[in-house]
Amino acid sequence: MSILPARLVLAAACIAGLTAACSAPGPAGGTLHGHLYGIGGPAPGLPRRWPGTVTVTGSGIHREVTVGPGGTYSVTLPAGSYAVVGHSPRYGAGLCRTPGVAKVRSGHSATANVLCQMR
């Protein structure tokens, strides 16, 4: 009769769903959401929601999020501070930015709109 190491027994119990010890919480997170906007340009210069991509980077995090025709995005992230930039085919090769750093708090939702400044 062989004796199995405790870690192996616990891993087998986790796979079988026999213990709650496997469901230890991971890092708490929150949601970052917003819009990708084209702003400025000819009068009236009102914000226009654009499709494209938004890239979110922070401590060990790099996420690319697709932005649909309605211009909205949403991503769940660990709590922390993030730089958010965007690209839209309607803006050419330019980089769209958020004004400042986005801060995500555990269990909360934060907004970071990405702006493509038209001339």
C-alpha positions as CSV (number, residue, x, y, z in Angstrom):
1,M,0.0,0.0,0.0
2,S,1.5,3.3,-1.0
3,I,1.1,6.6,0.9
4,L,0.2,9.5,-1.3
5,P,1.6,13.0,-0.6
6,A,-1.0,15.3,1.0
7,R,-0.8,17.8,-1.9
8,L,-1.7,15.0,-4.4
9,V,-4.7,14.0,-2.2
10,L,-5.9,17.6,-2.0
11,A,-5.5,18.0,-5.8
12,A,-7.5,14.9,-6.4
13,A,-10.2,16.1,-4.0
14,C,-10.3,19.5,-5.8
15,I,-10.8,17.9,-9.2
16,A,-13.5,15.7,-7.8
17,G,-15.2,18.8,-6.1
18,L,-15.0,17.1,-2.7
19,T,-13.5,20.0,-0.7
20,A,-14.0,23.7,-0.4
21,A,-10.2,24.2,0.2
22,C,-9.8,24.5,-3.5
23,S,-11.9,27.6,-3.9
24,A,-9.6,30.0,-2.2
25,P,-10.3,33.5,-3.6
26,G,-7.9,34.9,-6.2
27,P,-7.0,38.6,-6.3
28,A,-10.1,40.7,-6.1
29,G,-11.0,42.7,-9.1
30,G,-13.4,45.2,-10.6
31,T,-14.7,46.3,-14.0
32,L,-13.3,49.0,-16.2
33,H,-15.6,50.2,-18.9
34,G,-16.1,53.2,-21.2
35,H,-16.3,54.4,-24.8
36,L,-14.0,55.0,-27.7
37,Y,-14.9,58.5,-28.9
38,G,-13.8,60.7,-31.8
39,I,-14.0,64.3,-30.5
40,G,-13.5,67.7,-32.0
41,G,-13.2,68.3,-35.7
42,P,-15.7,70.5,-37.7
43,A,-18.6,72.1,-36.0
44,P,-20.5,71.0,-34.0
45,G,-17.5,68.7,-32.9
46,L,-19.7,66.5,-30.7
47,P,-18.3,63.2,-29.4
48,R,-18.8,60.3,-31.9
49,R,-18.7,56.7,-30.7
50,W,-16.2,54.7,-32.8
51,P,-15.4,51.0,-33.2
52,G,-11.8,49.8,-32.7
53,T,-9.7,48.4,-29.9
54,V,-8.8,49.5,-26.4
55,T,-5.5,48.3,-24.8
56,V,-5.3,48.3,-21.0
57,T,-1.8,47.9,-19.4
58,G,-0.8,47.8,-15.7
59,S,1.4,45.8,-13.3
60,G,1.7,42.5,-15.2
61,I,-1.5,43.1,-17.1
62,H,-1.9,43.6,-20.9
63,R,-5.4,43.2,-22.3
64,E,-6.7,44.1,-25.7
65,V,-10.5,44.6,-25.9
66,T,-12.5,44.9,-29.1
67,V,-14.8,47.9,-29.3
68,G,-17.9,47.3,-31.3
69,P,-19.8,49.8,-33.6
70,G,-21.5,51.3,-30.5
71,G,-18.1,52.4,-29.2
72,T,-18.4,50.7,-25.8
73,Y,-16.0,48.3,-24.0
74,S,-15.9,46.5,-20.7
75,V,-13.2,44.4,-19.1
76,T,-12.7,42.7,-15.7
77,L,-9.3,43.4,-14.1
78,P,-7.5,43.0,-10.8
79,A,-7.6,46.0,-8.6
80,G,-4.9,48.5,-9.6
81,S,-3.9,51.4,-11.8
82,Y,-4.0,51.2,-15.6
83,A,-3.0,53.1,-18.7
84,V,-5.7,52.9,-21.4
85,V,-5.1,53.7,-25.1
86,G,-7.2,53.0,-28.2
87,H,-7.1,52.7,-31.9
88,S,-9.9,53.1,-34.4
89,P,-9.9,52.6,-38.2
90,R,-11.7,56.0,-38.3
91,Y,-8.7,57.7,-36.8
92,G,-6.0,56.3,-39.0
93,A,-2.7,55.5,-37.4
94,G,-3.2,57.9,-34.5
95,L,-3.3,56.8,-30.9
96,C,-6.3,57.6,-28.8
97,R,-5.9,58.2,-25.1
98,T,-7.6,58.6,-21.7
99,P,-7.0,61.7,-19.7
100,G,-5.0,60.2,-16.9
101,V,-4.7,56.8,-15.3
102,A,-7.7,54.5,-14.7
103,K,-8.0,53.1,-11.2
104,V,-9.9,49.9,-10.6
105,R,-11.0,49.1,-7.1
106,S,-12.0,45.7,-5.8
107,G,-15.7,45.0,-6.3
108,H,-16.3,48.4,-8.0
109,S,-16.8,49.7,-11.5
110,A,-14.7,52.5,-13.0
111,T,-15.0,54.5,-16.2
112,A,-12.2,55.4,-18.6
113,N,-13.3,57.0,-21.9
114,V,-10.7,56.9,-24.7
115,L,-10.6,60.0,-26.8
116,C,-9.4,60.4,-30.4
117,Q,-8.8,64.1,-30.9
118,M,-9.8,65.4,-34.3
119,R,-8.5,68.6,-35.7
